[in-house]
Amino acid sequence: MKIGYARVSTEEQNLDLQLDALLRAGCEKIYQEKVSGMKTQRAELGKLLAHLRAGDVLMIWKLDRLGRSLPHLVELTHELLEKEVGLQSLSDPIDTTTAQGRLVFNIFASLAQFERDLIRERTMAGLASARSRGRLGGRKKGLSEKAQKTALIAEALYKQKQLPVMDLCKQLSISKPTLYRYLRSRGVPIK
């Protein structure tokens, strides 16, 4: 089954061009939304990914309509390939249902990995340079003033044993690991 995905970034933009192209390409169902591509949570994309089954082909107008960045696009495409779902872009030379399309996609994936490796190398070189000058990176040791106050409240509530740990975390709007870190910072034995 050919399933389309159309997206524009703002309410003022129009989906007609994408929708017309996807319909001409034979899409039986089209998911559409008006949301920035930089948003990690896109409701319609989530529904689409949950709906896809092996043998389906996801069709898009252009690659940038699907992914936020090349690494994100590579991640999504790998997810599709694992589900045995093809990806076709109507405006780009990507069609993972063919050997050549998979080759082009793998070249893109290699470029994305290369980009990540370069960033990592530059970061490591920058940290080494800073260390050689006596500068240390990372967070300052200990808790911020706000965290210290929350840790004090967490200690009092934890010692009262009135609330289950998860309820205590919800009450303080912190995660369980954060609660335990706060308690350890206050010298509270954790059971």
C-alpha positions in Angstrom: 0.0 0.0 0.0 1.3 3.5 -0.9 0.9 5.9 2.0 1.8 9.5 1.8 3.1 12.1 4.3 2.8 15.8 3.6 4.0 18.5 5.9 4.4 22.3 5.9 6.0 24.3 8.7 3.3 27.0 9.3 -0.5 27.4 9.2 -0.1 30.0 6.4 1.6 27.5 4.1 -0.4 25.3 1.7 -0.2 21.5 1.4 -1.9 21.4 -2.1 1.3 20.9 -4.1 2.4 18.0 -2.0 -1.1 16.4 -1.8 -1.6 16.6 -5.6 1.7 15.0 -6.2 1.1 12.2 -3.7 -2.3 11.5 -5.1 -0.9 11.3 -8.6 1.7 8.9 -7.3 -1.1 6.6 -6.2 -1.2 7.1 -2.5 -4.2 5.4 -0.9 -3.9 7.3 2.3 -2.1 10.6 3.1 -1.2 11.8 6.5 -0.8 15.6 6.6 0.2 18.2 9.2 1.2 21.8 9.6 4.0 21.8 12.1 7.7 22.7 12.1 10.0 20.0 11.1 12.3 20.8 14.0 9.6 19.5 16.5 10.4 16.1 17.7 6.8 15.2 18.4 4.7 15.3 15.3 1.4 13.7 15.9 0.5 12.7 12.3 4.0 11.3 11.7 3.7 9.2 14.8 0.3 7.9 13.7 1.7 7.2 10.2 4.8 5.3 11.6 2.5 3.2 13.8 0.2 2.4 10.9 2.8 1.2 8.4 3.1 -2.5 7.8 5.7 -4.7 5.9 5.3 -4.2 2.2 4.0 -0.6 2.5 5.7 2.3 0.8 5.9 5.6 2.5 5.8 8.4 -0.1 6.9 12.0 0.5 7.3 15.1 -1.7 10.8 15.8 -0.5 13.2 14.4 2.1 13.0 17.6 4.2 9.3 17.1 4.7 10.1 13.9 6.7 13.3 14.4 8.7 14.5 17.3 10.9 18.1 16.7 9.9 20.2 14.1 8.0 20.9 12.0 11.1 17.1 12.1 12.0 16.2 11.1 8.4 18.7 8.3 8.5 17.3 7.1 11.8 13.7 7.1 10.4 14.7 5.4 7.2 16.5 2.6 9.2 13.3 2.2 11.2 11.3 1.9 8.0 13.7 -0.7 6.6 13.5 -2.8 9.7 9.7 -2.8 9.3 10.3 -3.8 5.6 8.6 -0.5 4.5 10.0 1.3 1.5 10.6 5.0 1.2 10.1 7.0 -1.9 10.7 10.7 -2.3 9.0 12.2 -5.4 11.6 15.1 -5.7 14.8 13.4 -4.6 16.6 10.3 -6.0 15.6 8.2 -3.0 13.6 5.0 -3.4 14.5 2.3 -1.0 12.4 -0.2 -2.8 15.2 -0.5 -5.4 18.8 -1.5 -5.2 20.0 1.9 -6.5 17.7 3.8 -4.1 19.1 1.9 -1.2 22.7 2.7 -2.4 21.9 6.4 -2.5 20.4 6.2 0.9 23.4 4.4 2.3 25.6 7.1 0.8 23.5 9.7 2.7 23.8 7.6 5.9 27.6 7.4 5.5 27.7 11.2 5.1 25.6 11.6 8.2 27.9 9.3 10.2 30.9 11.2 8.8 29.4 14.5 10.0 28.8 13.0 13.5 32.4 11.7 13.7 33.8 15.1 12.6 31.8 16.9 15.3 33.0 14.4 17.9 36.6 14.8 16.8 36.4 18.6 17.0 34.7 18.4 20.4 37.4 16.1 21.8 40.2 18.3 20.4 38.6 21.4 21.9 38.3 19.7 25.3 41.9 18.5 25.2 43.0 22.1 24.3 41.0 23.6 27.2 42.4 21.0 29.6 46.0 21.8 28.5 45.2 25.4 29.6 43.9 24.2 33.0 40.2 24.6 32.2 37.9 21.8 33.1 34.7 21.2 31.3 31.3 19.9 32.5 29.0 20.9 35.2 30.1 22.3 38.5 30.2 19.8 41.3 27.2 19.7 43.7 23.7 20.9 43.5 22.3 24.3 42.4 20.6 26.4 45.1 17.2 25.4 43.8 18.2 21.7 43.7 19.5 22.0 47.3 16.1 23.3 48.4 14.3 20.5 46.5 16.7 17.9 48.1 15.9 19.2 51.6 12.2 18.8 50.9 12.8 15.3 49.3 14.7 14.3 52.4 11.9 15.3 54.7 9.2 13.6 52.7 11.3 10.4 52.2 12.0 10.1 55.9 8.3 10.5 56.7 7.6 7.3 54.7 4.1 8.6 53.9 4.4 8.5 50.1 5.6 5.8 47.8 8.8 6.9 45.9 7.0 7.4 42.6 4.4 9.6 44.2 7.1 11.6 46.0 8.8 12.1 42.6 5.6 13.3 41.0 5.0 15.7 43.9 8.4 17.2 43.4 8.4 17.0 39.6 11.7 15.0 39.5 12.7 11.6 38.2 13.5 8.7 40.5 17.3 8.8 39.7 17.2 12.5 40.6 15.5 11.8 43.9 18.1 9.3 44.8 20.9 11.6 43.8 19.4 14.3 46.0 19.1 12.0 48.9 22.7 10.8 48.5 23.8 14.4 48.4 22.1 14.9 51.8 23.6 11.7 53.2 20.3 9.9 53.5 20.6 6.1 53.4 18.4 4.7 50.6 16.5 1.5 51.1 
